[in-house]
Amino acid sequence: MCVIILPYKMSNTTTQSQKDYLLFIPIFNLIIDKDIGSEIKIERVTYISKDKIPRIRKRLGFAKTISQENKIWLMHNLPRIFSEAPSYAFIKFKTSDINKDISGPINKINEAFWLLASSQFYFVNRAAIRFFGGTEYRTLNSEHIIYDCTQKFSIRGFKKINPIPFKLDSYWRQYEKNHFFSYLLKILNNKNKLKINSDWKNTIRNAAILCGKSIFSKEISQAFLYNMIAIESILGIDPSDKFTPSFINRYNALFGWLTAEDPTPWKVDIERIYKLRCNMVHRGDASDLKTKDIAFSDCILFNMLYNICHSIHYFKNKQFIIELTKKIDARRILGQKIKERPNLRYFHPDVSETNINRIKKENNWP
């Protein structure tokens, strides 16, 4: 990762023991269109199109113009500032010693990166994910060699890919209206007027980060584990509870209206993914994991995150799901009409053979 740190114009609140700094890194294959203002803010991190940076350099904290900065860089035989990538990620921070650990602001940029990546989760087919990020995403290369033992010759396959850029534009903003990311961003940037429990907010945030890591994972077991960790954290199942029944009942509490309040249709698939999860965690065995299992866990995680973020005024804390489950169980047993559940949406997965085969082929998954 290429990291650039510059001191920026001192603020009135800066103490003598601390200085203000601006850390920024190039982001390859990410285009932020004028349609959405050429920038996007995720908590303390701001992603900005390189063309906009000179116009807002004072707001960012640059004491010199970008052309003045370039003269200094060229004197040291360095490429022009903001000439390498289409977008840059910025964060301001304070420290008394720049030579000490700066992992804090770097971690914030990394987390914002995964949060932005999560905006592709589920709505973008896993066979068509747009990869973006630091220098490692400038190109995507792969190589393999096959040796024909009978003919005694080898075949070398090499593929250098210039990834299709991930473009944030009016079209992206439009489809994000049906994605959890647009509602998540309001929660993270404190644009939501409701007071949200901090632990619950962190749970939702961490689950979204895991979504970003999941879709960028080329290893099927890693993607699956990211999904399962996120699902378990949201459901808040106590270690003393029996996991599978609790999982089924809590998921049914949210989406039982799809199955006439009968949890049975969820049973087989949920039992399967939990068994796969246990085999991986306790035995290191991922041999039975299939692409269709990733598709099902994607569906569960997306639908939970979408409805929680969209209806955060209902889901003010993790306890709400637990209490909702108890109330719906009681009403179902008594044969009463369900009244407690808020209006929710459900996005059905594309588990057609054609789609599953596309994902298999693109990722070399079973």
Secondary structure, 3 states (H helix, E strand, C coil): CCCEEEECCCCCCCCCCCEEEEEEEEEECEEECHHHCCEEEECCEEEEECCCHHHHHHHHCCCCCHHHHHHHHHHCCCCCCCCCCCEEEEEEEEECCCCCCCHHHHHHHHHHHHHHHHHHCCCCCCCCCCCCECHHHCCEEEEEEEEECCCCEEEEEEEEECCCCEEECHHHHHHHHHCHHHHHHHHHCCCCCCCCCHHHHHHHHHHHHHHHHHHCCCCHHHHHHHHHHHHHHHHCCCCCCCHHHHHHHHHHHHHHHHHCCCCHHHHHHHHHHHHHHHHHHHHCCCCCCCHHHHHHHHHHHHHHHHHHHHCCCCCCCCHHHHHHHHHHHHHHHHCCCCCCCCCCCCCCCCCCHHHHHHHHHHHCCC
